[in-house]
């Protein structure tokens, strides 16, 4: 995927060539591994982030190289700690949501005050 270094999301074809599996394999893994959560574009096509592709590569390693069963690979992946990038992203999203809730609460309080004064 060197020619796609600047891209944030990739299509199924790119994911397949990067991981080295067919599209039907990825669609099957999507049903078996809750860690795989893809975005879909407006036309419903799966869009893969770099983290998704890394997860697919991890799954392939566990199943095809280490010889684990689906259940064994699922368990091993669930034990794997989140990457620091994923953790920072989760923390940022949490802080953003807290901020939005605070702003919404303030707006509702201001609206109630304005209704009470009329």
Secondary structure, DSSP 8 states (H G I E B T S, - for coil): -GGGTT-SEE-HHHHHHHHTS-HHHHHHHHHH-TT---EE-TTS-EEEEHHHHHHHHHHHIIIIIS---HHHHHHHHHHS---HHHHHHHHHHHHHHHHHHHHHHHHHHHHHHHHHT-
